Amino acid sequence: MLRQIQHTGFNVTVHVLDAPKSIRQKRVQQRNIEQGETFSMIVPDHIFEIASDMWEAPNEIEIEEFNFIFPLIA
């Protein structure tokens, strides 16, 4: 997908937040409850699990090809 975006002429920057799964799940559950200004849909626990299991960190080639930012604290 990053290559497709890049071919449209857009510059791509990906911020990779590496937080423990338990913290990410609590954040998602809290957003489900609060439904703030940018809220678009409830993410059920089973969908969170599927998405978490599918995550792959960028490899060395992707890191060289695209602009990735890895903050120290997520």
C-alpha positions in Angstrom: 0.0 0.0 0.0 2.8 2.4 0.8 4.2 2.0 -2.8 0.7 2.7 -4.2 0.5 5.9 -2.2 4.0 6.9 -3.2 3.2 6.4 -6.9 0.4 9.0 -6.6 3.1 11.6 -5.7 2.4 11.9 -2.0 5.2 11.8 0.5 4.5 9.1 3.1 5.6 9.2 6.7 4.6 6.2 9.0 4.7 6.7 12.8 5.2 3.3 14.4 4.0 3.2 17.9 5.2 0.1 19.8 3.0 -0.2 22.9 2.3 -3.5 24.7 -0.8 -5.3 23.5 -2.6 -4.8 26.8 -2.1 -1.1 26.7 -3.3 -0.8 23.1 -6.4 -2.9 23.9 -7.3 -0.7 26.9 -6.9 2.4 24.7 -9.2 1.0 22.0 -11.8 0.0 24.7 -11.6 3.5 26.1 -12.1 5.1 22.7 -15.1 2.7 22.2 -16.6 4.1 25.4 -15.8 7.8 24.9 -16.6 8.0 21.2 -14.8 11.4 20.8 -14.8 13.8 17.9 -12.8 11.6 15.6 -14.6 8.4 16.5 -15.9 6.4 13.5 -16.7 2.9 14.7 -16.6 0.5 17.7 -13.8 -1.9 17.5 -14.9 -5.2 19.1 -12.3 -7.2 21.1 -12.2 -10.0 18.5 -11.4 -7.5 15.7 -8.7 -5.9 17.8 -7.2 -9.5 18.3 -7.3 -10.2 14.5 -5.7 -6.8 13.7 -3.0 -7.3 16.4 -2.2 -10.8 15.2 -1.8 -9.5 11.6 0.6 -6.7 12.4 4.1 -7.0 10.9 6.8 -4.5 11.8 8.5 -2.9 8.8 11.5 -4.8 7.4 14.9 -3.3 6.6 14.0 -2.7 3.0 10.8 -0.9 3.8 12.6 1.2 6.4 15.2 2.3 3.8 12.5 3.0 1.1 10.0 4.9 3.2 10.0 7.4 6.0 9.4 5.6 9.3 9.4 7.3 12.6 9.8 5.2 15.8 9.0 7.4 18.8 10.8 6.3 22.0 7.5 6.3 24.0 4.1 5.1 22.8 
